[in-house]
Amino acid sequence: MANSTMKSIKHSPGKNEIRKINAITYVNVAVAVIYHQNQYLLGFRDGSQHQGNRYEFVGGKIDGHETAKQALIREVAEETGIDIASNIAVKLGRLHHDYGDKQVCLLVYKVALSTQQYEAHKHRKQGLEGQALTWVDKSKLLAGDYNLPAANKTILEWLRLPAQIAITYPLAHFSDADHSATAWLQYHAAHLAQDTWVYVRPKATNKDTESNVKQLLRLRPDIHVIMPSALTEALTESLNSNEANEIAINCQIVASHLTQTQLMQWSDSHQGKDVSECNSALSYYSSYPLIISCHDAESIYAANKLAHARLEQQLSPIIGIFLSPVLVTKSHPETTPLGWQAWAELTALADMPVIGLGGLSPMMSVQAVQYGGVAVAGIRQFFQ
Ligand SMILES: Nc1nc2c([nH]c(=O)n2[C@H]2C[C@H](O)[C@@H](COP(=O)(O)OP(=O)(O)OP(=O)(O)O)O2)c(=O)[nH]1
Protein backbone atom coordinates (compact mmCIF):
# COMPACT_ATOMS: atom_id res chain seq x y z
CA MET A 1 0.00 0.00 0.00
CA ALA A 2 1.60 3.25 -1.09
CA ASN A 3 1.04 6.69 0.41
CA SER A 4 1.15 10.01 -1.35
CA THR A 5 0.78 13.57 -0.12
CA MET A 6 -0.93 15.99 -2.48
CA LYS A 7 -1.58 19.67 -2.03
CA SER A 8 -4.46 19.81 -4.42
CA ILE A 9 -6.90 17.54 -6.21
CA LYS A 10 -6.01 18.98 -9.60
CA HIS A 11 -4.67 15.91 -11.28
CA SER A 12 -6.30 12.71 -12.35
CA PRO A 13 -6.37 9.97 -9.71
CA GLY A 14 -3.14 8.13 -9.13
CA LYS A 15 -2.72 4.51 -8.23
CA ASN A 16 -2.38 5.08 -4.54
CA GLU A 17 -4.91 3.80 -2.12
CA ILE A 18 -4.48 6.65 0.30
CA ARG A 19 -4.04 10.32 -0.60
CA LYS A 20 -3.82 13.43 1.51
CA ILE A 21 -5.50 16.70 0.66
CA ASN A 22 -5.18 19.65 3.00
CA ALA A 23 -3.70 17.28 5.60
CA ILE A 24 -6.78 15.03 5.50
CA THR A 25 -6.10 11.39 4.63
CA TYR A 26 -8.57 10.00 2.15
CA VAL A 27 -9.09 6.33 1.38
CA ASN A 28 -9.65 5.87 -2.35
CA VAL A 29 -12.65 3.71 -3.16
CA ALA A 30 -13.80 2.50 -6.58
CA VAL A 31 -17.61 2.52 -6.84
CA ALA A 32 -19.58 0.77 -9.61
CA VAL A 33 -23.14 1.87 -10.33
CA ILE A 34 -24.23 -1.32 -12.09
CA TYR A 35 -27.49 -1.21 -14.00
CA HIS A 36 -29.57 -2.71 -16.75
CA GLN A 37 -32.19 -0.37 -18.20
CA ASN A 38 -34.01 1.00 -15.12
CA GLN A 39 -32.80 -1.72 -12.71
CA TYR A 40 -29.89 -0.76 -10.42
CA LEU A 41 -27.83 -3.12 -8.27
CA LEU A 42 -27.40 -2.37 -4.55
CA GLY A 43 -25.53 -4.32 -1.90
CA PHE A 44 -26.20 -4.09 1.81
CA ARG A 45 -23.32 -3.27 4.14
CA ASP A 46 -22.95 -5.51 7.17
CA GLY A 47 -23.54 -3.83 10.55
CA SER A 48 -19.91 -4.43 11.51
CA GLN A 49 -18.57 -2.43 8.53
CA HIS A 50 -17.99 1.31 8.30
CA GLN A 51 -21.32 2.87 7.24
CA GLY A 52 -22.89 -0.47 8.16
CA ASN A 53 -26.60 -1.33 7.81
CA ARG A 54 -26.87 0.84 4.73
CA TYR A 55 -27.27 0.05 1.08
CA GLU A 56 -24.27 0.67 -1.17
CA PHE A 57 -23.16 0.46 -4.74
CA VAL A 58 -20.75 -2.40 -5.32
CA GLY A 59 -17.13 -1.35 -4.73
CA GLY A 60 -14.22 -1.17 -2.37
CA LYS A 61 -10.79 0.19 -1.67
CA ILE A 62 -8.31 0.72 -4.49
CA ASP A 63 -5.15 -1.24 -3.74
CA GLY A 64 -1.77 0.47 -4.01
CA HIS A 65 -0.81 -1.20 -7.30
CA GLU A 66 -4.19 -0.68 -9.03
CA THR A 67 -5.84 1.95 -11.20
CA ALA A 68 -9.40 2.85 -10.28
CA LYS A 69 -10.76 0.82 -13.21
CA GLN A 70 -8.74 -2.26 -12.28
CA ALA A 71 -10.08 -2.01 -8.72
CA LEU A 72 -13.60 -1.61 -10.08
CA ILE A 73 -13.37 -4.79 -12.16
CA ARG A 74 -11.80 -6.73 -9.27
CA GLU A 75 -14.30 -5.53 -6.63
CA VAL A 76 -17.32 -6.26 -8.83
CA ALA A 77 -16.00 -9.76 -9.59
CA GLU A 78 -15.17 -10.45 -5.92
CA GLU A 79 -18.47 -9.17 -4.57
CA THR A 80 -20.93 -10.29 -7.24
CA GLY A 81 -19.21 -12.68 -9.66
CA ILE A 82 -20.08 -10.36 -12.57
CA ASP A 83 -17.21 -9.92 -15.04
CA ILE A 84 -17.30 -6.29 -16.24
CA ALA A 85 -13.85 -6.32 -17.88
CA SER A 86 -15.43 -5.94 -21.34
CA ASN A 87 -18.13 -3.43 -20.34
CA ILE A 88 -17.68 0.34 -20.76
CA ALA A 89 -17.18 1.95 -17.34
CA VAL A 90 -18.45 5.52 -17.71
CA LYS A 91 -16.76 7.83 -15.25
CA LEU A 92 -19.33 9.86 -13.33
CA GLY A 93 -16.91 11.64 -11.04
CA ARG A 94 -14.78 11.78 -7.99
CA LEU A 95 -15.97 13.01 -4.64
CA HIS A 96 -14.49 13.48 -1.22
CA HIS A 97 -16.48 12.88 1.92
CA ASP A 98 -15.48 13.28 5.52
CA TYR A 99 -17.45 10.89 7.74
CA GLY A 100 -15.60 12.14 10.84
CA ASP A 101 -14.22 8.69 11.67
CA LYS A 102 -13.08 8.07 8.07
CA GLN A 103 -12.50 10.18 4.98
CA VAL A 104 -13.21 8.65 1.61
CA CYS A 105 -12.56 9.66 -1.97
CA LEU A 106 -15.07 7.82 -4.15
CA LEU A 107 -14.21 7.27 -7.82
CA VAL A 108 -17.58 6.56 -9.30
CA TYR A 109 -18.33 4.75 -12.58
CA LYS A 110 -21.57 3.75 -14.25
CA VAL A 111 -21.58 0.30 -15.85
CA ALA A 112 -24.46 -0.86 -18.08
CA LEU A 113 -24.84 -4.66 -18.13
CA SER A 114 -25.82 -6.50 -21.28
CA THR A 115 -29.16 -8.33 -21.23
CA GLN A 116 -27.23 -11.60 -21.04
CA GLN A 117 -25.24 -10.45 -17.98
CA TYR A 118 -28.39 -9.14 -16.28
CA GLU A 119 -30.34 -12.35 -16.97
CA ALA A 120 -27.49 -14.39 -15.49
CA HIS A 121 -27.41 -12.36 -12.26
CA LYS A 122 -30.88 -10.88 -11.73
CA HIS A 123 -32.05 -13.59 -9.31
CA ARG A 124 -28.92 -13.51 -7.15
CA LYS A 125 -30.01 -12.42 -3.65
CA GLN A 126 -26.63 -12.83 -2.01
CA GLY A 127 -23.17 -11.64 -3.04
CA LEU A 128 -20.03 -13.75 -2.96
CA GLU A 129 -19.05 -12.17 0.37
CA GLY A 130 -22.38 -13.13 1.94
CA GLN A 131 -23.89 -9.65 1.64
CA ALA A 132 -27.48 -9.11 0.46
CA LEU A 133 -27.87 -7.92 -3.14
CA THR A 134 -30.99 -6.22 -4.51
CA TRP A 135 -32.05 -4.90 -7.91
CA VAL A 136 -34.05 -1.72 -7.46
CA ASP A 137 -36.03 0.65 -9.70
CA LYS A 138 -34.13 3.78 -10.71
CA SER A 139 -37.10 5.98 -9.76
CA LYS A 140 -37.16 4.57 -6.22
CA LEU A 141 -33.39 4.84 -5.90
CA LEU A 142 -33.45 8.49 -6.96
CA ALA A 143 -36.45 9.20 -4.74
CA GLY A 144 -34.28 8.27 -1.74
CA ASP A 145 -36.15 5.06 -0.84
CA TYR A 146 -32.87 3.30 0.02
CA ASN A 147 -30.71 4.38 2.93
CA LEU A 148 -27.25 4.94 1.42
CA PRO A 149 -24.10 6.50 2.94
CA ALA A 150 -24.23 10.31 2.97
CA ALA A 151 -21.59 10.66 0.22
CA ASN A 152 -23.93 8.89 -2.20
CA LYS A 153 -26.32 11.86 -2.28
CA THR A 154 -24.14 13.44 -4.97
CA ILE A 155 -24.00 10.18 -6.94
CA LEU A 156 -27.81 10.14 -7.07
CA GLU A 157 -27.77 13.73 -8.38
CA TRP A 158 -25.31 12.68 -11.11
CA LEU A 159 -27.55 9.74 -12.06
CA ARG A 160 -30.42 12.13 -12.82
CA LEU A 161 -28.57 13.54 -15.84
CA PRO A 162 -30.14 12.40 -19.12
CA ALA A 163 -28.13 11.36 -22.19
CA GLN A 164 -29.33 14.39 -24.18
CA ILE A 165 -29.96 18.02 -23.24
CA ALA A 166 -31.63 20.51 -25.57
CA ILE A 167 -30.55 24.15 -25.62
CA THR A 168 -33.01 26.86 -26.61
CA TYR A 169 -32.47 29.06 -29.67
CA PRO A 170 -31.52 32.69 -28.97
CA LEU A 171 -34.34 35.21 -29.31
CA ALA A 172 -32.53 36.68 -32.34
CA HIS A 173 -33.23 33.44 -34.23
CA PHE A 174 -36.88 34.55 -34.42
CA SER A 175 -36.16 38.17 -35.43
CA ASP A 176 -38.14 37.77 -38.67
CA ALA A 177 -41.36 37.11 -36.73
CA ASP A 178 -43.76 39.98 -35.94
CA HIS A 179 -43.25 39.32 -32.26
CA SER A 180 -40.02 37.43 -31.68
CA ALA A 181 -40.65 36.63 -27.99
CA THR A 182 -43.99 34.99 -28.85
CA ALA A 183 -42.40 33.07 -31.71
CA TRP A 184 -39.60 31.91 -29.35
CA LEU A 185 -42.18 30.69 -26.82
CA GLN A 186 -44.40 28.95 -29.37
CA TYR A 187 -41.50 27.19 -31.04
CA HIS A 188 -40.00 25.79 -27.86
CA ALA A 189 -43.33 24.84 -26.30
CA ALA A 190 -44.20 22.89 -29.46
CA HIS A 191 -40.88 21.23 -30.28
CA LEU A 192 -39.35 20.03 -27.02
CA ALA A 193 -39.60 16.26 -26.54
CA GLN A 194 -41.59 14.93 -23.57
CA ASP A 195 -39.77 15.07 -20.20
CA THR A 196 -36.70 16.56 -21.79
CA TRP A 197 -33.96 18.50 -19.99
CA VAL A 198 -33.51 21.90 -21.56
CA TYR A 199 -30.95 24.61 -21.00
CA VAL A 200 -32.91 27.83 -21.38
CA ARG A 201 -30.36 30.35 -22.67
CA PRO A 202 -32.09 33.65 -23.37
CA LYS A 203 -28.79 35.63 -23.56
CA ALA A 204 -30.31 38.50 -21.54
CA THR A 205 -32.15 38.62 -18.24
CA ASN A 206 -34.96 41.13 -17.96
CA LYS A 207 -38.63 41.08 -17.01
CA ASP A 208 -39.66 39.96 -20.52
CA THR A 209 -37.32 36.97 -20.50
CA GLU A 210 -38.43 36.03 -17.01
CA SER A 211 -42.06 36.09 -18.01
CA ASN A 212 -41.34 34.21 -21.23
CA VAL A 213 -39.49 31.45 -19.40
CA LYS A 214 -42.24 31.19 -16.79
CA GLN A 215 -44.78 30.83 -19.58
CA LEU A 216 -42.73 28.08 -21.19
CA LEU A 217 -42.66 26.20 -17.88
CA ARG A 218 -46.42 26.60 -17.44
CA LEU A 219 -47.10 25.38 -20.96
CA ARG A 220 -44.72 22.45 -20.58
CA PRO A 221 -44.88 21.15 -16.97
CA ASP A 222 -43.11 17.97 -18.07
CA ILE A 223 -39.77 19.60 -18.94
CA HIS A 224 -36.77 20.13 -16.61
CA VAL A 225 -34.81 23.32 -17.00
CA ILE A 226 -31.28 24.53 -16.49
CA MET A 227 -31.08 28.33 -16.38
CA PRO A 228 -28.30 30.93 -16.25
CA SER A 229 -27.58 31.76 -12.62
CA ALA A 230 -28.87 35.34 -12.96
CA LEU A 231 -32.16 34.09 -14.37
CA THR A 232 -32.50 31.40 -11.68
CA GLU A 233 -32.05 34.07 -9.03
CA ALA A 234 -34.47 36.48 -10.64
CA LEU A 235 -37.07 33.76 -11.18
CA THR A 236 -36.83 32.22 -7.73
CA GLU A 237 -37.23 35.64 -6.16
CA SER A 238 -40.41 36.15 -8.10
CA LEU A 239 -41.59 32.61 -7.24
CA ASN A 240 -41.88 33.31 -3.55
CA SER A 241 -45.65 33.19 -3.53
CA ASN A 242 -47.35 30.04 -2.32
CA GLU A 243 -49.39 29.57 -5.46
CA ALA A 244 -49.40 25.93 -6.46
CA ASN A 245 -48.34 26.56 -10.05
CA GLU A 246 -45.42 28.71 -8.90
CA ILE A 247 -44.20 25.93 -6.62
CA ALA A 248 -44.53 23.47 -9.48
CA ILE A 249 -42.36 25.75 -11.63
CA ASN A 250 -39.73 25.78 -8.90
CA CYS A 251 -39.58 21.98 -9.02
CA GLN A 252 -38.91 22.10 -12.75
CA ILE A 253 -35.61 23.93 -12.24
CA VAL A 254 -32.95 21.21 -12.08
CA ALA A 255 -29.79 23.30 -12.19
CA SER A 256 -28.32 26.76 -12.38
CA HIS A 257 -25.73 27.39 -15.07
CA LEU A 258 -22.43 29.21 -14.60
CA THR A 259 -20.27 30.42 -17.46
CA GLN A 260 -16.54 29.74 -17.56
CA THR A 261 -16.03 33.48 -16.93
CA GLN A 262 -18.08 33.34 -13.71
CA LEU A 263 -16.19 30.22 -12.63
CA MET A 264 -12.78 31.78 -13.29
CA GLN A 265 -13.76 34.93 -11.40
CA TRP A 266 -14.44 32.72 -8.38
CA SER A 267 -11.24 30.78 -9.01
CA ASP A 268 -9.09 33.93 -9.32
CA SER A 269 -10.42 35.24 -6.03
CA HIS A 270 -9.44 31.94 -4.35
CA GLN A 271 -6.05 31.58 -6.02
CA GLY A 272 -3.52 29.75 -3.87
CA LYS A 273 -6.11 28.84 -1.23
CA ASP A 274 -6.77 25.29 -0.13
CA VAL A 275 -10.30 23.96 -0.52
CA SER A 276 -10.92 24.30 3.23
CA GLU A 277 -10.11 28.03 2.98
CA CYS A 278 -12.59 28.64 0.16
CA ASN A 279 -15.26 29.87 2.50
CA SER A 280 -17.13 31.41 -0.39
CA ALA A 281 -18.05 28.44 -2.54
CA LEU A 282 -20.64 30.54 -4.35
CA SER A 283 -23.13 29.85 -1.60
CA TYR A 284 -25.64 32.22 -3.18
CA TYR A 285 -26.18 29.54 -5.78
CA SER A 286 -26.74 26.98 -3.06
CA SER A 287 -30.32 25.92 -3.57
CA TYR A 288 -29.89 24.40 -7.01
CA PRO A 289 -27.22 22.05 -8.33
CA LEU A 290 -24.80 23.69 -10.76
CA ILE A 291 -23.82 22.94 -14.35
CA ILE A 292 -20.75 24.86 -15.49
CA SER A 293 -19.33 25.62 -18.94
CA CYS A 294 -15.65 24.75 -19.38
CA HIS A 295 -13.41 25.00 -22.41
CA ASP A 296 -9.96 24.03 -21.13
CA ALA A 297 -7.97 22.25 -18.45
CA GLU A 298 -7.63 25.34 -16.26
CA SER A 299 -11.38 25.80 -15.97
CA ILE A 300 -11.87 22.07 -15.28
CA TYR A 301 -9.40 22.28 -12.39
CA ALA A 302 -11.29 25.32 -11.12
CA ALA A 303 -14.59 23.41 -11.38
CA ASN A 304 -13.03 20.51 -9.44
CA LYS A 305 -11.95 22.87 -6.68
CA LEU A 306 -15.36 24.52 -6.53
CA ALA A 307 -17.08 21.11 -6.48
CA HIS A 308 -14.93 19.97 -3.59
CA ALA A 309 -15.46 23.24 -1.68
CA ARG A 310 -19.23 23.06 -2.18
CA LEU A 311 -19.36 19.49 -0.88
CA GLU A 312 -17.34 20.49 2.18
CA GLN A 313 -19.79 23.31 2.82
CA GLN A 314 -22.78 21.06 2.17
CA LEU A 315 -24.00 23.16 -0.74
CA SER A 316 -25.77 21.45 -3.62
CA PRO A 317 -23.27 19.75 -5.94
CA ILE A 318 -21.95 20.46 -9.41
CA ILE A 319 -23.82 17.86 -11.43
CA GLY A 320 -21.98 18.33 -14.69
CA ILE A 321 -19.88 20.46 -16.97
CA PHE A 322 -20.61 21.41 -20.55
CA LEU A 323 -17.22 20.87 -22.24
CA SER A 324 -17.07 22.56 -25.63
CA PRO A 325 -16.69 22.90 -28.55
CA VAL A 326 -16.34 19.24 -29.49
CA LEU A 327 -16.90 19.83 -33.23
CA VAL A 328 -17.33 22.87 -35.49
CA THR A 329 -20.57 24.73 -34.81
CA LYS A 330 -22.75 26.76 -37.14
CA SER A 331 -22.93 29.58 -34.62
CA HIS A 332 -19.09 29.86 -34.16
CA PRO A 333 -17.56 28.53 -37.42
CA GLU A 334 -14.33 30.50 -36.76
CA THR A 335 -13.60 28.67 -33.47
CA THR A 336 -11.25 25.66 -33.69
CA PRO A 337 -13.02 22.70 -32.10
CA LEU A 338 -11.36 20.37 -29.61
CA GLY A 339 -12.12 17.19 -31.57
CA TRP A 340 -13.10 13.99 -29.75
CA GLN A 341 -9.57 12.99 -28.76
CA ALA A 342 -8.67 16.25 -26.99
CA TRP A 343 -12.19 16.33 -25.55
CA ALA A 344 -11.59 12.87 -24.05
CA GLU A 345 -8.28 13.97 -22.51
CA LEU A 346 -9.94 16.99 -20.88
CA THR A 347 -12.93 14.89 -19.80
CA ALA A 348 -10.60 12.58 -17.88
CA LEU A 349 -9.56 15.53 -15.68
CA ALA A 350 -13.07 16.33 -14.47
CA ASP A 351 -14.37 15.28 -11.06
CA MET A 352 -17.97 15.40 -12.28
CA PRO A 353 -19.96 14.10 -15.28
CA VAL A 354 -19.03 15.72 -18.60
CA ILE A 355 -21.55 16.74 -21.25
CA GLY A 356 -20.32 17.27 -24.82
CA LEU A 357 -21.42 20.44 -26.60
CA GLY A 358 -20.70 21.95 -30.00
CA GLY A 359 -21.70 20.58 -33.41
CA LEU A 360 -23.23 17.41 -31.96
CA SER A 361 -26.42 15.47 -32.67
CA PRO A 362 -28.42 13.48 -30.08
CA MET A 363 -27.15 10.22 -31.62
CA MET A 364 -23.60 11.22 -30.67
CA SER A 365 -24.28 10.47 -27.01
CA VAL A 366 -22.87 7.04 -27.92
CA GLN A 367 -19.55 8.65 -28.94
CA ALA A 368 -19.58 10.89 -25.87
CA VAL A 369 -19.73 7.77 -23.68
CA GLN A 370 -16.94 6.10 -25.65
CA TYR A 371 -14.78 9.18 -25.07
CA GLY A 372 -15.46 9.32 -21.33
CA GLY A 373 -18.47 11.64 -21.08
CA VAL A 374 -22.07 10.98 -20.10
CA ALA A 375 -24.23 13.08 -22.41
CA VAL A 376 -24.49 15.54 -25.30
CA ALA A 377 -26.21 18.89 -25.61
CA GLY A 378 -27.13 21.10 -28.54
CA ILE A 379 -29.66 23.28 -30.28
CA ARG A 380 -30.61 22.49 -33.85
CA GLN A 381 -31.02 18.73 -33.85
CA PHE A 382 -32.35 18.42 -30.31
CA PHE A 383 -35.90 19.55 -31.11
CA GLN A 384 -38.68 17.45 -32.60
N1 LIG B 1 -18.62 0.13 -1.72
C1 LIG B 1 -19.10 1.30 -1.41
N2 LIG B 1 -18.51 2.07 -0.44
C2 LIG B 1 -19.05 3.29 -0.19
C3 LIG B 1 -20.19 3.76 -0.89
N3 LIG B 1 -20.48 5.00 -0.40
C4 LIG B 1 -19.57 5.29 0.56
O1 LIG B 1 -19.51 6.31 1.22
N4 LIG B 1 -18.70 4.24 0.70
C5 LIG B 1 -17.62 4.21 1.69
C6 LIG B 1 -17.90 3.26 2.83
C7 LIG B 1 -16.50 2.79 3.23
O2 LIG B 1 -15.97 3.71 4.16
C8 LIG B 1 -15.71 2.87 1.95
C9 LIG B 1 -15.62 1.53 1.25
O3 LIG B 1 -14.75 0.76 1.93
P1 LIG B 1 -14.96 -0.79 2.15
O4 LIG B 1 -14.63 -1.03 3.57
O5 LIG B 1 -16.26 -1.29 1.65
O6 LIG B 1 -13.83 -1.32 1.22
P2 LIG B 1 -13.46 -2.81 0.98
O7 LIG B 1 -14.56 -3.49 0.23
O8 LIG B 1 -12.12 -2.77 0.32
O9 LIG B 1 -13.55 -3.39 2.42
P3 LIG B 1 -12.63 -4.01 3.52
O10 LIG B 1 -11.62 -4.85 2.83
O11 LIG B 1 -12.07 -2.87 4.29
O12 LIG B 1 -13.64 -4.78 4.32
O13 LIG B 1 -16.41 3.76 1.09
C10 LIG B 1 -20.79 2.95 -1.88
O14 LIG B 1 -21.79 3.30 -2.53
N5 LIG B 1 -20.21 1.74 -2.11
The ligand as an SDF file (V2000), in Angstrom:
LIG
                    3D

 32 34  0  0  0  0  0  0  0  0999 V2000
  -18.6150    0.1330   -1.7180 N   0  0  0  0  0  0  0  0  0  0  0  0
  -19.0980    1.3050   -1.4060 C   0  0  0  0  0  0  0  0  0  0  0  0
  -18.5130    2.0670   -0.4430 N   0  0  0  0  0  0  0  0  0  0  0  0
  -19.0530    3.2860   -0.1860 C   0  0  0  0  0  0  0  0  0  0  0  0
  -20.1870    3.7630   -0.8860 C   0  0  0  0  0  0  0  0  0  0  0  0
  -20.4830    5.0010   -0.4040 N   0  0  0  0  0  0  0  0  0  0  0  0
  -19.5710    5.2880    0.5620 C   0  0  0  0  0  0  0  0  0  0  0  0
  -19.5130    6.3130    1.2170 O   0  0  0  0  0  0  0  0  0  0  0  0
  -18.7040    4.2370    0.7040 N   0  0  0  0  0  0  0  0  0  0  0  0
  -17.6200    4.2080    1.6860 C   0  0  0  0  0  0  0  0  0  0  0  0
  -17.8980    3.2630    2.8330 C   0  0  0  0  0  0  0  0  0  0  0  0
  -16.5020    2.7890    3.2250 C   0  0  0  0  0  0  0  0  0  0  0  0
  -15.9730    3.7050    4.1550 O   0  0  0  0  0  0  0  0  0  0  0  0
  -15.7150    2.8690    1.9490 C   0  0  0  0  0  0  0  0  0  0  0  0
  -15.6210    1.5340    1.2480 C   0  0  0  0  0  0  0  0  0  0  0  0
  -14.7450    0.7610    1.9310 O   0  0  0  0  0  0  0  0  0  0  0  0
  -14.9640   -0.7930    2.1530 P   0  0  0  0  0  0  0  0  0  0  0  0
  -14.6330   -1.0330    3.5710 O   0  0  0  0  0  0  0  0  0  0  0  0
  -16.2560   -1.2870    1.6460 O   0  0  0  0  0  0  0  0  0  0  0  0
  -13.8280   -1.3230    1.2210 O   0  0  0  0  0  0  0  0  0  0  0  0
  -13.4580   -2.8090    0.9800 P   0  0  0  0  0  0  0  0  0  0  0  0
  -14.5590   -3.4910    0.2280 O   0  0  0  0  0  0  0  0  0  0  0  0
  -12.1240   -2.7720    0.3230 O   0  0  0  0  0  0  0  0  0  0  0  0
  -13.5480   -3.3930    2.4220 O   0  0  0  0  0  0  0  0  0  0  0  0
  -12.6290   -4.0100    3.5190 P   0  0  0  0  0  0  0  0  0  0  0  0
  -11.6220   -4.8490    2.8270 O   0  0  0  0  0  0  0  0  0  0  0  0
  -12.0650   -2.8730    4.2940 O   0  0  0  0  0  0  0  0  0  0  0  0
  -13.6380   -4.7770    4.3160 O   0  0  0  0  0  0  0  0  0  0  0  0
  -16.4110    3.7560    1.0860 O   0  0  0  0  0  0  0  0  0  0  0  0
  -20.7940    2.9490   -1.8780 C   0  0  0  0  0  0  0  0  0  0  0  0
  -21.7910    3.2970   -2.5290 O   0  0  0  0  0  0  0  0  0  0  0  0
  -20.2150    1.7430   -2.1060 N   0  0  0  0  0  0  0  0  0  0  0  0
  1  2  1  0
  2  3  2  0
  2 32  1  0
  3  4  1  0
  4  5  2  0
  4  9  1  0
  5  6  1  0
  5 30  1  0
  6  7  1  0
  7  8  2  0
  7  9  1  0
  9 10  1  0
 10 11  1  0
 10 29  1  0
 11 12  1  0
 12 13  1  0
 12 14  1  0
 14 15  1  0
 14 29  1  0
 15 16  1  0
 16 17  1  0
 17 18  2  0
 17 19  1  0
 17 20  1  0
 20 21  1  0
 21 22  2  0
 21 23  1  0
 21 24  1  0
 24 25  1  0
 25 26  2  0
 25 27  1  0
 25 28  1  0
 30 31  2  0
 30 32  1  0
M  END
$$$$
